[in-house]
Amino acid sequence: MLYGVGSSKRIQAGVAVAFVCLLLSASCTTQNIRSASDTPNIQETLIVMAFNIRHGCGVENWGAASSSFFRGCTKRLDRVVSAIRSVDPDVVGLQEVDSAHVAELAAALDMNYAYSPHNPSGYGRWWGNAVLTKFEILDSEVTSVGGSGSINRSVVTAVALINDHRTALVSVHTDHRLHSESSITSILDHVESLALPTILIGDFNMAPLDSRTSLITKTAGFIDTAAAVNTGQAMGTFGGHRIDYIFAQASSFEVLDASVVAPKHHNASDHLAYYTKLRWK
């Protein structure tokens, strides 16, 4: 079940509407900040971006990953915004977003958003995943997909109105310590329950030849957008390895292009922002 705004709470011109959705004792905050006149619906193509922003720390002390480092590093959200703006995406799936930064990023980009921390009651309560989009968000949901030890991970789903279709936009960040298929299976079970055209966006922490990738593409019927087009620019997203993906449901979308952002934006994070251009079938 999705918990969100009903028709009486749809966005009005110039008025921001916020709501909170609850699932499995987690919470997500969603806000439509774009005016109705600036909110698209019908368009033939979509540009979708996946971007792990490393809490806004850029490439400072590359490889550092402690909570104390992330809290104390120099925040350069302007670089994150610049990298995103460079391709003018319609949808962005963000990972490693601080709770204190998501509204600021959305406002700077003039995009509606849904956000949830990974684990509101424990480790991960101050950072999580977000979906930013130019489209009106109708509903949103956060779903636990497990993790290693006491570290829980979750995915955020925003259901947006695109081409008169309710479309599920899912921001994913799986635990790099967890190599089983359990998290991917949980995500795919969640997608199946939605029964909507779906795009999976994020840091999956797996290689292209991993069995978990095949589970998404061969078993669940998604397109690995980077593999669907002939471009070397779409390959390495983290230290030369491809671990960030955009998977589009093959029954609803075809892939026109894929790439990473220009080199001048590579200092915005330790991950390169990856994007693809999709067309509705």
C-alpha positions as a Markdown table, in Angstrom:
| # | Residue | x | y | z |
|---|---|---|---|---|
| 1 | Met | 0.0 | 0.0 | 0.0 |
| 2 | Leu | 1.2 | 3.5 | -0.8 |
| 3 | Tyr | 0.6 | 6.3 | 1.6 |
| 4 | Gly | 0.5 | 9.8 | 0.0 |
| 5 | Val | -1.5 | 12.7 | -1.0 |
| 6 | Gly | -5.0 | 12.3 | -2.3 |
| 7 | Ser | -6.6 | 14.5 | -5.0 |
| 8 | Ser | -7.6 | 17.1 | -2.4 |
| 9 | Lys | -4.0 | 17.6 | -1.6 |
| 10 | Arg | -2.5 | 17.9 | -5.1 |
| 11 | Ile | -0.2 | 20.7 | -5.7 |
| 12 | Gln | -1.7 | 24.1 | -6.4 |
| 13 | Ala | 0.1 | 26.8 | -8.4 |
| 14 | Gly | 2.8 | 28.4 | -6.4 |
| 15 | Val | 2.1 | 26.4 | -3.2 |
| 16 | Ala | 4.4 | 23.7 | -1.8 |
| 17 | Val | 2.6 | 20.6 | -0.5 |
| 18 | Ala | 4.4 | 18.2 | 1.8 |
| 19 | Phe | 3.4 | 14.9 | 3.2 |
| 20 | Val | 4.9 | 12.0 | 5.2 |
| 21 | Cys | 4.6 | 8.4 | 4.3 |
| 22 | Leu | 5.0 | 5.5 | 6.7 |
| 23 | Leu | 6.0 | 1.9 | 6.1 |
| 24 | Leu | 7.7 | -0.7 | 8.3 |
| 25 | Ser | 8.3 | 1.9 | 11.0 |
| 26 | Ala | 10.3 | 4.1 | 8.7 |
| 27 | Ser | 9.3 | 7.5 | 7.4 |
| 28 | Cys | 9.8 | 9.4 | 4.2 |
| 29 | Thr | 9.2 | 13.1 | 3.5 |
| 30 | Thr | 7.8 | 14.2 | 0.2 |
| 31 | Gln | 7.4 | 17.7 | -1.1 |
| 32 | Asn | 6.1 | 19.1 | -4.4 |
| 33 | Ile | 7.8 | 22.5 | -4.7 |
| 34 | Arg | 7.3 | 23.2 | -8.4 |
| 35 | Ser | 4.3 | 25.3 | -9.4 |
| 36 | Ala | 1.7 | 23.5 | -11.4 |
| 37 | Ser | 2.5 | 25.7 | -14.5 |
| 38 | Asp | 6.2 | 24.5 | -14.3 |
| 39 | Thr | 5.3 | 20.8 | -13.8 |
| 40 | Pro | 5.4 | 18.8 | -17.0 |
| 41 | Asn | 3.4 | 15.7 | -17.7 |
| 42 | Ile | 3.5 | 14.8 | -21.4 |
| 43 | Gln | 6.9 | 14.4 | -23.0 |
| 44 | Glu | 8.3 | 11.7 | -25.3 |
| 45 | Thr | 11.7 | 11.3 | -23.7 |
| 46 | Leu | 13.1 | 11.3 | -20.1 |
| 47 | Ile | 16.6 | 12.0 | -18.9 |
| 48 | Val | 17.3 | 10.1 | -15.7 |
| 49 | Met | 20.3 | 10.4 | -13.5 |
| 50 | Ala | 21.9 | 8.2 | -10.7 |
| 51 | Phe | 24.2 | 10.0 | -8.3 |
| 52 | Asn | 25.8 | 8.9 | -5.1 |
| 53 | Ile | 26.8 | 12.4 | -3.7 |
| 54 | Arg | 28.9 | 11.2 | -0.8 |
| 55 | His | 27.2 | 13.5 | 1.7 |
| 56 | Gly | 28.5 | 16.6 | -0.3 |
| 57 | Cys | 32.1 | 15.8 | 0.6 |
| 58 | Gly | 33.3 | 15.7 | -3.0 |
| 59 | Val | 36.6 | 13.9 | -3.4 |
| 60 | Glu | 38.1 | 15.1 | -0.1 |
| 61 | Asn | 40.1 | 12.4 | 1.6 |
| 62 | Trp | 39.1 | 9.9 | -1.1 |
| 63 | Gly | 38.2 | 6.5 | 0.5 |
| 64 | Ala | 37.3 | 7.9 | 3.9 |
| 65 | Ala | 33.9 | 6.5 | 4.9 |
| 66 | Ser | 33.4 | 7.0 | 8.7 |
| 67 | Ser | 30.4 | 8.9 | 10.0 |
| 68 | Ser | 32.8 | 11.3 | 11.8 |
| 69 | Phe | 34.4 | 12.2 | 8.4 |
| 70 | Phe | 31.1 | 12.7 | 6.7 |
| 71 | Arg | 29.9 | 14.9 | 9.4 |
| 72 | Gly | 33.1 | 17.0 | 9.5 |
| 73 | Cys | 34.1 | 17.3 | 5.9 |
| 74 | Thr | 33.8 | 20.5 | 3.8 |
| 75 | Lys | 30.4 | 20.4 | 2.2 |
| 76 | Arg | 30.3 | 21.4 | -1.5 |
| 77 | Leu | 26.7 | 21.1 | -2.4 |
| 78 | Asp | 27.2 | 23.7 | -5.2 |
| 79 | Arg | 29.3 | 21.1 | -7.0 |
| 80 | Val | 26.6 | 18.5 | -6.7 |
| 81 | Val | 24.0 | 21.0 | -8.0 |
| 82 | Ser | 26.3 | 22.0 | -10.9 |
| 83 | Ala | 26.8 | 18.4 | -11.9 |
| 84 | Ile | 23.1 | 17.7 | -11.9 |
| 85 | Arg | 22.2 | 20.9 | -13.8 |
| 86 | Ser | 24.8 | 20.1 | -16.5 |
| 87 | Val | 22.4 | 17.5 | -18.1 |
| 88 | Asp | 19.1 | 19.0 | -17.0 |
| 89 | Pro | 17.6 | 15.7 | -15.9 |
| 90 | Asp | 13.9 | 15.0 | -15.4 |
| 91 | Val | 14.5 | 12.5 | -12.7 |
| 92 | Val | 17.4 | 12.1 | -10.3 |
| 93 | Gly | 18.0 | 9.2 | -7.8 |
| 94 | Leu | 20.4 | 10.4 | -5.1 |
| 95 | Gln | 22.2 | 8.3 | -2.6 |
| 96 | Glu | 24.2 | 9.2 | 0.5 |
| 97 | Val | 22.1 | 12.3 | 1.1 |
| 98 | Asp | 22.2 | 14.0 | 4.5 |
| 99 | Ser | 18.7 | 14.6 | 5.9 |
| 100 | Ala | 19.7 | 18.3 | 6.4 |
| 101 | His | 20.6 | 18.7 | 2.7 |
| 102 | Val | 17.8 | 17.2 | 0.7 |
| 103 | Ala | 15.4 | 20.2 | 0.8 |
| 104 | Glu | 18.3 | 22.6 | 0.0 |
| 105 | Leu | 19.3 | 20.5 | -3.1 |
| 106 | Ala | 15.7 | 20.2 | -4.3 |
| 107 | Ala | 15.1 | 23.9 | -3.9 |
| 108 | Ala | 18.4 | 24.8 | -5.8 |
| 109 | Leu | 17.3 | 22.5 | -8.7 |
| 110 | Asp | 13.6 | 23.4 | -8.5 |
| 111 | Met | 12.6 | 19.7 | -8.3 |
| 112 | Asn | 10.0 | 17.9 | -6.3 |
| 113 | Tyr | 11.4 | 15.3 | -3.9 |
| 114 | Ala | 10.9 | 12.2 | -1.8 |
| 115 | Tyr | 13.4 | 11.3 | 0.9 |
| 116 | Ser | 14.0 | 8.9 | 3.7 |
| 117 | Pro | 16.9 | 8.0 | 5.9 |
| 118 | His | 18.0 | 4.4 | 5.9 |
| 119 | Asn | 17.3 | 3.7 | 9.5 |
| 120 | Pro | 15.4 | 6.4 | 11.4 |
| 121 | Ser | 15.8 | 4.7 | 14.8 |
| 122 | Gly | 19.5 | 3.6 | 14.5 |
| 123 | Tyr | 22.6 | 3.8 | 12.4 |
| 124 | Gly | 21.8 | 5.6 | 9.2 |
| 125 | Arg | 19.2 | 7.8 | 10.7 |
| 126 | Trp | 20.9 | 11.0 | 9.4 |
| 127 | Trp | 21.4 | 10.0 | 5.7 |
| 128 | Gly | 19.6 | 8.1 | 3.0 |
| 129 | Asn | 18.1 | 8.1 | -0.5 |
| 130 | Ala | 16.1 | 10.6 | -2.4 |
| 131 | Val | 14.2 | 10.9 | -5.6 |
| 132 | Leu | 14.1 | 14.3 | -7.3 |
| 133 | Thr | 11.9 | 15.0 | -10.2 |
| 134 | Lys | 10.3 | 17.7 | -12.3 |
| 135 | Phe | 7.1 | 15.7 | -12.3 |
| 136 | Glu | 4.3 | 15.8 | -9.7 |
| 137 | Ile | 4.8 | 13.2 | -7.0 |
| 138 | Leu | 1.5 | 11.5 | -6.3 |
| 139 | Asp | 2.6 | 9.0 | -3.7 |
| 140 | Ser | 5.8 | 7.8 | -2.0 |
| 141 | Glu | 7.0 | 4.9 | 0.0 |
| 142 | Val | 10.1 | 3.6 | 1.8 |
| 143 | Thr | 10.8 | -0.1 | 1.9 |
| 144 | Ser | 13.4 | -1.9 | 4.0 |
| 145 | Val | 15.7 | -4.2 | 2.0 |
| 146 | Gly | 18.0 | -5.4 | 4.8 |
| 147 | Gly | 21.7 | -5.0 | 5.2 |
| 148 | Ser | 24.7 | -6.4 | 7.1 |
| 149 | Gly | 24.7 | -6.6 | 10.9 |
| 150 | Ser | 22.7 | -3.7 | 12.5 |
| 151 | Ile | 23.0 | -1.6 | 9.4 |
| 152 | Asn | 19.7 | -1.5 | 7.6 |
| 153 | Arg | 19.2 | -0.2 | 4.0 |
| 154 | Ser | 16.0 | 1.0 | 2.4 |
| 155 | Val | 14.8 | 2.1 | -1.0 |
| 156 | Val | 12.7 | 5.2 | -1.7 |
| 157 | Thr | 9.9 | 5.0 | -4.3 |
| 158 | Ala | 8.3 | 8.1 | -5.7 |
| 159 | Val | 5.2 | 7.5 | -7.9 |
| 160 | Ala | 5.1 | 10.4 | -10.4 |
| 161 | Leu | 2.6 | 11.3 | -13.1 |
| 162 | Ile | 4.5 | 11.0 | -16.4 |
| 163 | Asn | 2.8 | 10.9 | -19.8 |
| 164 | Asp | -0.5 | 10.3 | -17.9 |
| 165 | His | 1.1 | 7.1 | -16.4 |
| 166 | Arg | 1.7 | 6.6 | -12.7 |
| 167 | Thr | 5.4 | 5.8 | -12.9 |
| 168 | Ala | 7.5 | 4.3 | -10.1 |
| 169 | Leu | 10.9 | 6.0 | -9.6 |
| 170 | Val | 13.0 | 4.0 | -7.1 |
| 171 | Ser | 16.2 | 5.2 | -5.5 |
| 172 | Val | 18.5 | 2.3 | -4.4 |
| 173 | His | 21.6 | 2.0 | -2.3 |
| 174 | Thr | 22.5 | -1.5 | -1.4 |
| 175 | Asp | 25.0 | -2.5 | 1.3 |
| 176 | His | 28.4 | -3.2 | -0.3 |
| 177 | Arg | 29.1 | -5.7 | 2.5 |
| 178 | Leu | 26.1 | -7.8 | 1.6 |
| 179 | His | 26.8 | -10.1 | -1.4 |
| 180 | Ser | 23.7 | -12.3 | -1.3 |
| 181 | Glu | 20.7 | -11.8 | -3.6 |
| 182 | Ser | 18.4 | -11.0 | -0.7 |
| 183 | Ser | 18.3 | -7.2 | -1.1 |
| 184 | Ile | 17.8 | -7.4 | -4.8 |
| 185 | Thr | 15.0 | -10.0 | -4.3 |
| 186 | Ser | 13.3 | -7.6 | -1.8 |
| 187 | Ile | 13.5 | -4.8 | -4.3 |
| 188 | Leu | 12.1 | -6.8 | -7.1 |
| 189 | Asp | 9.3 | -8.1 | -4.9 |
| 190 | His | 8.5 | -4.5 | -4.1 |
| 191 | Val | 8.5 | -3.6 | -7.8 |
| 192 | Glu | 6.1 | -6.4 | -8.6 |
| 193 | Ser | 3.7 | -5.3 | -5.9 |
| 194 | Leu | 3.6 | -1.8 | -7.4 |
| 195 | Ala | 2.5 | -3.1 | -10.9 |
| 196 | Leu | 3.6 | 0.2 | -12.5 |
| 197 | Pro | 6.1 | 1.2 | -15.2 |
| 198 | Thr | 9.3 | 1.3 | -13.1 |
| 199 | Ile | 12.8 | 2.8 | -13.2 |
| 200 | Leu | 15.5 | 1.6 | -10.7 |
| 201 | Ile | 18.1 | 4.2 | -10.0 |
| 202 | Gly | 21.2 | 4.1 | -7.8 |
| 203 | Asp | 24.3 | 2.6 | -6.3 |
| 204 | Phe | 23.8 | -1.1 | -6.4 |
| 205 | Asn | 27.4 | -2.0 | -5.3 |
| 206 | Met | 27.6 | -4.9 | -7.9 |
| 207 | Ala | 29.5 | -5.5 | -11.1 |
| 208 | Pro | 27.8 | -5.8 | -14.5 |
| 209 | Leu | 28.5 | -9.6 | -14.6 |
| 210 | Asp | 27.3 | -10.2 | -11.0 |
| 211 | Ser | 24.4 | -12.7 | -10.7 |
| 212 | Arg | 22.4 | -10.0 | -9.0 |
| 213 | Thr | 22.6 | -7.9 | -12.2 |
| 214 | Ser | 21.2 | -10.8 | -14.2 |
| 215 | Leu | 18.4 | -11.2 | -11.7 |
| 216 | Ile | 17.3 | -7.7 | -12.5 |
| 217 | Thr | 17.7 | -7.9 | -16.3 |
| 218 | Lys | 17.1 | -11.5 | -17.3 |
| 219 | Thr | 14.6 | -12.6 | -14.6 |
| 220 | Ala | 12.7 | -9.3 | -13.9 |
| 221 | Gly | 12.8 | -7.8 | -17.4 |
| 222 | Phe | 14.7 | -4.6 | -16.9 |
| 223 | Ile | 17.2 | -3.0 | -19.3 |
| 224 | Asp | 20.7 | -2.2 | -18.0 |
| 225 | Thr | 20.8 | 1.2 | -19.7 |
| 226 | Ala | 24.6 | 1.4 | -19.9 |
| 227 | Ala | 24.8 | -1.9 | -21.7 |
| 228 | Ala | 22.0 | -1.0 | -24.1 |
| 229 | Val | 23.9 | 1.6 | -26.0 |
| 230 | Asn | 27.4 | 1.7 | -27.6 |
| 231 | Thr | 29.2 | 4.2 | -25.3 |
| 232 | Gly | 32.3 | 3.9 | -23.2 |
| 233 | Gln | 31.3 | 7.1 | -21.4 |
| 234 | Ala | 28.6 | 5.1 | -19.5 |
| 235 | Met | 31.0 | 2.6 | -18.0 |
| 236 | Gly | 33.1 | 3.5 | -14.9 |
| 237 | Thr | 31.2 | 5.3 | -12.1 |
| 238 | Phe | 33.4 | 4.6 | -9.1 |
| 239 | Gly | 37.2 | 4.1 | -9.3 |
| 240 | Gly | 36.8 | 3.0 | -12.9 |
| 241 | His | 34.2 | 0.3 | -12.0 |
| 242 | Arg | 30.6 | 0.4 | -12.9 |
| 243 | Ile | 28.5 | 0.0 | -9.7 |
| 244 | Asp | 25.9 | 2.7 | -10.3 |
| 245 | Tyr | 23.0 | 1.8 | -12.6 |
| 246 | Ile | 19.7 | 2.8 | -14.1 |
| 247 | Phe | 17.5 | -0.1 | -14.9 |
| 248 | Ala | 14.4 | 0.7 | -17.0 |
| 249 | Gln | 11.5 | -1.7 | -17.4 |
| 250 | Ala | 11.9 | -3.2 | -20.9 |
| 251 | Ser | 8.1 | -3.3 | -21.4 |
| 252 | Ser | 7.8 | 0.5 | -21.0 |
| 253 | Phe | 11.0 | 2.1 | -22.2 |
| 254 | Glu | 13.8 | 2.0 | -24.8 |
| 255 | Val | 17.2 | 3.5 | -24.3 |
| 256 | Leu | 18.5 | 6.2 | -26.5 |
| 257 | Asp | 21.7 | 7.3 | -24.9 |
| 258 | Ala | 23.8 | 6.9 | -21.7 |
| 259 | Ser | 26.9 | 8.7 | -20.3 |
| 260 | Val | 28.6 | 10.1 | -17.3 |
| 261 | Val | 28.9 | 13.9 | -16.6 |
| 262 | Ala | 31.7 | 15.9 | -18.1 |
| 263 | Pro | 35.1 | 15.8 | -16.5 |
| 264 | Lys | 34.7 | 19.2 | -14.9 |
| 265 | His | 32.0 | 17.7 | -12.7 |
| 266 | His | 34.0 | 14.7 | -11.5 |
| 267 | Asn | 35.1 | 16.4 | -8.3 |
| 268 | Ala | 31.5 | 16.6 | -7.1 |
| 269 | Ser | 31.7 | 13.2 | -5.5 |
| 270 | Asp | 33.7 | 10.0 | -5.4 |
| 271 | His | 31.0 | 8.6 | -7.7 |
| 272 | Leu | 30.5 | 10.0 | -11.2 |
| 273 | Ala | 26.9 | 11.0 | -11.9 |
| 274 | Tyr | 25.6 | 8.6 | -14.5 |
| 275 | Tyr | 22.6 | 9.4 | -16.7 |
| 276 | Thr | 20.5 | 7.9 | -19.5 |
| 277 | Lys | 17.9 | 9.2 | -22.0 |
| 278 | Leu | 14.8 | 7.0 | -22.3 |
| 279 | Arg | 11.9 | 7.0 | -24.6 |
| 280 | Trp | 8.4 | 5.7 | -23.8 |
| 281 | Lys | 7.3 | 2.7 | -25.9 |
